[in-house]
């Protein structure tokens, strides 16, 4: 995933509830020019720059996207990648998310990304390293809950031999989720709600449990 900083306008959406820090970070983010192969997100009061994931990371993300597209085929929703999701001057690039097939109708006011309110499910594939793991397991977990995205799926090679965690019923005020289902690789996990309700994440996506 790469950041298209050179295509971002200098304006920013207005939101009476955002802080001066949020506004400053948004302005810095819109002005960034990153090398090919890097992307930038605004997560909990900081700009987080990270490189494109490893082959295993890309493989898992693409398996999820292709499977979701097959599951959603014929409807009004689709699986998307390489797109900013924005909420109150925050910006994230999920590995995969489910939203309307026509995202232009739900773009934020500057067209930088799709508004979080249109996203029904996000998927993150955890990368190696403490910083990357903390970003997906902790900081993005809180951010997606604050944005009230209905379902968060975390595919984690580095958790006890590999786990899939499905979080639902976000509680914005607590920045957490009311329902958390964590299962080891090799166990089928089902999305509980939204357009992808009934979608199964199993070994064909994650691979077998690690030794």
Secondary structure by P-SEA (a helix, b strand, c coil): ccccccccccbbbbbccccaaaaaaaaaaaaccccccbbbbbcccbbbbbccccaaaaaaaaaaaaaaaaaaccccbbbbccbbbbcccbbbbcccccccccccccccccccccccccccbbbbbbbccaaaaaaaacaaaaaaaaacccbbbbbcccccccbbbbbcccccccccccbbbbbcccbbbbbcccccccccccccccccccc
